Amino acid sequence: MAIALGTTPRLLQVSASREGNAMTSGFGEIRQLGHIVTDMDRALELWTQRLEVGPFFLMPEVVFENYSYRGREMASPHIAIAIAFSGGVQIELIEQLDDTPSTYIEFLSAGRSGLHHYSTWFSDRKEYERTRSWALASNFGLVSECRPEDTSRLAYFETGNPSAPLFELSEALVPGVAEMMELVERTCREWDGKDPVRSPPGRETVPA
Protein backbone atom coordinates (compact mmCIF):
# COMPACT_ATOMS: atom_id res chain seq x y z
CA MET A 1 0.00 0.00 0.00
CA ALA A 2 1.15 3.54 -0.64
CA ILE A 3 2.05 5.36 2.56
CA ALA A 4 2.73 9.07 2.77
CA LEU A 5 5.61 9.62 5.16
CA GLY A 6 4.89 12.10 7.88
CA THR A 7 1.46 10.59 8.57
CA THR A 8 0.29 7.65 10.65
CA PRO A 9 -2.13 5.76 8.39
CA ARG A 10 -4.00 2.65 9.47
CA LEU A 11 -3.23 -0.68 7.87
CA LEU A 12 -6.51 -2.22 8.98
CA GLN A 13 -9.92 -0.66 9.51
CA VAL A 14 -10.87 -0.57 13.19
CA SER A 15 -14.31 -0.46 14.67
CA ALA A 16 -13.90 2.70 16.73
CA SER A 17 -11.35 5.35 17.58
CA ARG A 18 -8.99 5.11 20.54
CA GLU A 19 -9.67 7.42 23.47
CA GLY A 20 -7.27 7.50 26.38
CA ASN A 21 -6.48 3.92 27.32
CA ALA A 22 -9.54 2.50 25.55
CA MET A 23 -8.71 -0.28 23.12
CA THR A 24 -10.53 -1.13 19.93
CA SER A 25 -9.93 -4.08 17.64
CA GLY A 26 -7.26 -3.63 15.01
CA PHE A 27 -3.51 -3.26 15.07
CA GLY A 28 -3.54 0.52 15.35
CA GLU A 29 -1.57 3.32 13.74
CA ILE A 30 1.55 2.72 11.69
CA ARG A 31 4.56 4.31 13.38
CA GLN A 32 7.40 2.49 11.66
CA LEU A 33 8.36 0.95 8.32
CA GLY A 34 10.93 -1.82 8.81
CA HIS A 35 13.23 -2.80 5.95
CA ILE A 36 15.56 -5.80 5.67
CA VAL A 37 18.93 -5.05 4.12
CA THR A 38 21.93 -7.22 3.28
CA ASP A 39 24.52 -4.43 3.32
CA MET A 40 23.95 -1.85 6.03
CA ASP A 41 26.59 0.55 4.76
CA ARG A 42 25.08 0.67 1.28
CA ALA A 43 21.57 1.01 2.67
CA LEU A 44 22.60 3.91 4.89
CA GLU A 45 24.28 5.60 1.95
CA LEU A 46 21.09 5.26 -0.10
CA TRP A 47 18.80 6.62 2.59
CA THR A 48 21.00 9.47 3.80
CA GLN A 49 22.56 10.65 0.53
CA ARG A 50 20.10 9.70 -2.20
CA LEU A 51 16.82 9.97 -0.28
CA GLU A 52 18.10 12.59 2.20
CA VAL A 53 16.52 10.89 5.21
CA GLY A 54 18.49 11.00 8.43
CA PRO A 55 20.46 11.07 10.49
CA PHE A 56 20.35 7.34 11.19
CA PHE A 57 21.25 6.04 14.62
CA LEU A 58 23.15 2.79 14.21
CA MET A 59 23.30 -0.07 16.69
CA PRO A 60 25.88 -2.47 15.20
CA GLU A 61 24.90 -5.52 17.25
CA VAL A 62 21.54 -6.13 18.91
CA VAL A 63 20.20 -9.32 20.50
CA PHE A 64 16.73 -10.10 21.82
CA GLU A 65 15.83 -11.35 25.29
CA ASN A 66 13.44 -14.30 25.64
CA TYR A 67 13.27 -14.74 21.88
CA SER A 68 11.00 -17.19 20.07
CA TYR A 69 10.43 -17.99 16.41
CA ARG A 70 7.59 -20.08 14.96
CA GLY A 71 6.61 -21.26 18.42
CA ARG A 72 10.10 -22.29 19.52
CA GLU A 73 12.19 -20.55 22.14
CA MET A 74 15.78 -20.27 21.00
CA ALA A 75 18.91 -18.16 21.07
CA SER A 76 18.46 -14.73 19.57
CA PRO A 77 19.75 -13.79 16.14
CA HIS A 78 22.40 -11.10 16.07
CA ILE A 79 21.28 -8.10 14.06
CA ALA A 80 22.37 -4.58 13.23
CA ILE A 81 19.68 -1.89 13.42
CA ALA A 82 19.63 1.69 12.17
CA ILE A 83 16.71 4.07 12.78
CA ALA A 84 15.70 7.51 11.57
CA PHE A 85 12.47 9.47 11.14
CA SER A 86 10.86 10.96 8.07
CA GLY A 87 8.18 13.21 9.50
CA GLY A 88 6.33 11.18 12.11
CA VAL A 89 7.19 7.77 10.67
CA GLN A 90 10.29 5.88 11.72
CA ILE A 91 12.42 4.14 9.10
CA GLU A 92 14.17 1.05 10.45
CA LEU A 93 16.92 -0.84 8.64
CA ILE A 94 17.76 -4.36 9.84
CA GLU A 95 20.65 -6.56 8.77
CA GLN A 96 20.98 -10.03 10.29
CA LEU A 97 24.59 -10.89 11.08
CA ASP A 98 24.28 -14.67 11.54
CA ASP A 99 22.14 -17.57 10.32
CA THR A 100 19.94 -18.07 13.40
CA PRO A 101 16.36 -18.93 12.33
CA SER A 102 14.34 -15.72 12.21
CA THR A 103 11.70 -13.85 10.29
CA TYR A 104 14.51 -11.85 8.69
CA ILE A 105 16.27 -14.95 7.29
CA GLU A 106 12.90 -16.34 6.22
CA PHE A 107 12.16 -13.10 4.35
CA LEU A 108 15.46 -13.15 2.46
CA SER A 109 15.28 -16.90 1.74
CA ALA A 110 11.95 -16.30 0.00
CA GLY A 111 13.74 -14.01 -2.44
CA ARG A 112 12.24 -10.88 -0.96
CA SER A 113 13.90 -7.58 -0.14
CA GLY A 114 12.94 -4.18 1.19
CA LEU A 115 9.83 -3.60 3.30
CA HIS A 116 9.51 -6.34 5.90
CA HIS A 117 6.99 -4.97 8.40
CA TYR A 118 4.73 -2.19 9.56
CA SER A 119 4.82 -1.42 13.26
CA THR A 120 2.43 0.06 15.78
CA TRP A 121 3.74 1.28 19.12
CA PHE A 122 2.38 1.12 22.66
CA SER A 123 2.94 3.11 25.83
CA ASP A 124 0.58 0.93 27.87
CA ARG A 125 1.66 -2.65 28.54
CA LYS A 126 -1.93 -3.79 29.09
CA GLU A 127 -2.96 -2.32 25.75
CA TYR A 128 -0.09 -4.21 24.12
CA GLU A 129 -1.36 -7.45 25.69
CA ARG A 130 -4.93 -6.75 24.59
CA THR A 131 -3.83 -6.13 21.01
CA ARG A 132 -1.66 -9.25 21.02
CA SER A 133 -4.60 -11.31 22.31
CA TRP A 134 -6.91 -9.78 19.70
CA ALA A 135 -4.46 -10.66 16.92
CA LEU A 136 -4.22 -14.28 18.06
CA ALA A 137 -8.00 -14.57 18.44
CA SER A 138 -8.41 -13.09 14.95
CA ASN A 139 -6.18 -15.81 13.45
CA PHE A 140 -3.21 -13.63 12.65
CA GLY A 141 -0.19 -15.92 12.79
CA LEU A 142 2.42 -15.16 15.45
CA VAL A 143 5.77 -15.47 13.70
CA SER A 144 8.25 -14.28 16.28
CA GLU A 145 8.42 -12.34 19.51
CA CYS A 146 10.70 -11.01 22.19
CA ARG A 147 9.42 -10.89 25.77
CA PRO A 148 12.07 -9.36 28.06
CA GLU A 149 11.20 -8.98 31.71
CA ASP A 150 12.18 -5.35 32.24
CA THR A 151 12.05 -3.52 28.91
CA SER A 152 9.92 -3.27 25.78
CA ARG A 153 8.36 -6.33 24.14
CA LEU A 154 7.69 -6.92 20.46
CA ALA A 155 5.82 -9.43 18.32
CA TYR A 156 5.56 -10.02 14.56
CA PHE A 157 2.30 -11.26 13.02
CA GLU A 158 1.46 -12.57 9.57
CA THR A 159 -1.55 -10.86 8.01
CA GLY A 160 -2.68 -13.82 5.86
CA ASN A 161 -1.07 -12.74 2.60
CA PRO A 162 2.30 -14.50 2.11
CA SER A 163 3.63 -11.64 -0.01
CA ALA A 164 2.49 -8.87 2.34
CA PRO A 165 4.67 -7.27 5.03
CA LEU A 166 4.30 -8.51 8.59
CA PHE A 167 2.75 -6.37 11.29
CA GLU A 168 4.76 -5.69 14.42
CA LEU A 169 3.53 -4.76 17.87
CA SER A 170 6.18 -2.90 19.86
CA GLU A 171 6.29 -1.29 23.29
CA ALA A 172 8.40 1.51 21.85
CA LEU A 173 6.60 4.19 23.87
CA VAL A 174 7.07 2.80 27.37
CA PRO A 175 9.14 4.89 29.81
CA GLY A 176 12.85 4.52 29.20
CA VAL A 177 12.36 3.94 25.48
CA ALA A 178 9.92 6.70 24.55
CA GLU A 179 12.35 9.41 25.61
CA MET A 180 14.99 8.12 23.23
CA MET A 181 12.49 7.83 20.39
CA GLU A 182 11.40 11.43 20.95
CA LEU A 183 15.02 12.60 20.91
CA VAL A 184 15.76 10.70 17.69
CA GLU A 185 12.64 12.12 16.02
CA ARG A 186 13.49 15.67 17.08
CA THR A 187 17.07 15.27 15.86
CA CYS A 188 15.84 14.08 12.47
CA ARG A 189 13.44 17.01 12.15
CA GLU A 190 16.34 19.41 12.78
CA TRP A 191 18.94 17.56 10.69
CA ASP A 192 21.20 19.76 8.57
CA GLY A 193 22.77 16.93 6.58
CA LYS A 194 25.85 16.62 8.77
CA ASP A 195 26.91 13.41 10.57
CA PRO A 196 24.42 11.19 8.70
CA VAL A 197 25.19 8.06 10.77
CA ARG A 198 25.48 8.31 14.54
CA SER A 199 25.49 6.26 17.72
CA PRO A 200 22.17 6.11 19.59
CA PRO A 201 21.71 8.77 22.27
CA GLY A 202 22.42 7.22 25.65
CA ARG A 203 21.50 3.64 24.74
CA GLU A 204 23.09 0.65 23.07
CA THR A 205 19.91 -1.06 21.93
CA VAL A 206 16.37 -0.20 20.95
CA PRO A 207 13.37 -2.39 20.23
CA ALA A 208 13.23 -3.71 16.70
N, C-alpha and C positions, 0 to 999 in steps of 0.2 A: 504494500500500500504506500501511496505517496504521503510523506510526512513533512510538513513545513517546520524547519528548525526554529526554535524560539517559542513554540507552542507546546501544549501538553495534550495532544489528541487522545481519544479513547480507542483502543483496539477493538473492544467488544462493547456492545450496547448494554447498559445497565438499567435496572428497573426504576431507580430513583437516584437523586443526587445525594452526596455525602454531606452531612451537617454535623460539625463537631466530631465526636467519636462514633457517630452512627455508621453502620456498615450496610451497604447494599450488595447484592450479588454482582459479580463481575470482577475482573482483575484490577480495574482502576486506571488512573492516568499514566501515560507513558512518560517516564522521566529520563530514560537512558536508552541509547541504541548501542548494542554490544556487537563488535566485529571481531572475527577470528582472523589473525594474520600469521604468516609463516616467516616473516622477516620484519621484526619490530623497527629496526632502523629505517628501512625503506618506507614502511607505513607511516612513521613519524615524519619523514621527509615529505611524503605526499600530503599529509594533512596540514602540516604547519607551513610549508612553502607553496605548494600548488593550490590548496584549498583555503589557506590562511586562517585555519582554526588553531587556537592555542591560547596560552602555552599548555603543553601536555605535562602532566606530573607522572613520572615513571617510577614504578616499583619493580626492580629487575628480578626479584624472586619472591613469590607469594605462595603460601600453602594454606590449605583449609583445615579447620579443626572439626573432628567428628564428621568426616566426609563419607558420603555414600553415593553409589552410582548403580542405576537399574536394580535397586533393592538390596544391594550388597554393600556392607560397610567395608572400607578398604583404606589403604594409605592414600594420602592426597596426591594429586598431580602437582608438579611444580610448574608455575606459570609466571610469565611477566605480564604486568598490567600497566597501561598508560591511560590517563583520563584527562579530559578537557571539557569545556562547555561551549556550545554554540547557542547563544540566547539562553533559554531555560532548559535546554535538553543536553544531557551529558553524552559525550562520545567516549566509548570505552574500547580500547584495543587490547586483545588478549593473544598472547603467543604461548603455547604449551612447550615446555622445555624438555619433557621426557615422554615416555610412551605409556604411562599409567592410563588404564581405561578411564575415559571421561567423555562428556558430551562434546568437548572440543575435538578430540581425536575422532570421534564418531562422525562429526560434521565434515572434517577434512577427508576422511576415508570414503565418504559418499561422493567425493568429487566437488564438494561445495566450497565456496569462499565468500568472504564479505560478511553481510549482516547475519548474525547468529541468534540474537534475541532482542526482544523489547523488555524493559524492566519497569515495574512500578515500585515505589518506595513507601516505607511505613515508619512512622514515629511511635506508634502504639503497638506493643508486642501482642496484645490481645487481638487487635485488628488484623495483624499478620496471621495469627493462628486461625481466625475466622475465615480469612480469605483462602488460606491453605486448605482448610477443611471443605470450604465451598468448592474449590477446584477439584479435589478428590471426589467429592460427592457428585460432581457434574461430569465425571469420567474424563477429566483431563489427566493425561499420563504423567506421573512424577518421574522425571528422568534422573535427577541428581539433586542433592542438597547438602548443605553444610549447617550443622547445628551446634555451634560453640556454646559454652555455658555462660560466658560473661561478655560477649560482644554480639555483633549483628549476625543474624541468620540469613540464609538465602536458599531458594529452591527454584529449579527449572522445571517447567511443565510443557509437554507437547500439546498442541492445540487441535490435533486430529488430522492435519494436512502434513504429510511427510516432507513436503518441499517448503513449508512455511517456517519462519523463525519460531524459536521457542519463546515462552513468556516466563520471565523471572520475577519472583517476589523477593524483595530485599529490604532489610531493616536499616536502610541507609540514612534514615532520619532520626535514629535513636540518639540520646545524649552521648557525646564522646565521638560520634561519627558525623553527626549533622553539622557541627561547628567546622569541621574540616571541609565538608562539601560546600558550605557557604563561602568559606575562604577561597576555595578553588574557583567557584563560580564568579565571585567578585573579581578575582585576579584575571580571569579570562575576559570579563567585560571590559577591563581597563588595559588589556594587553596592547603594547605598542610595537610588537613584532620582535622584541629583543628576548634573548634567552628562551628559545622555543621549547626546550625540553629541560625540565627541572626535577629536583627531588620533591617528594610530597612534604607539605608543611607540618612538621612536628610528628609525623607518623611514618612507620615503615610499611604498613599494609592498609588496604581499604577493602571493603566488601566487593566481590566481583559482581 
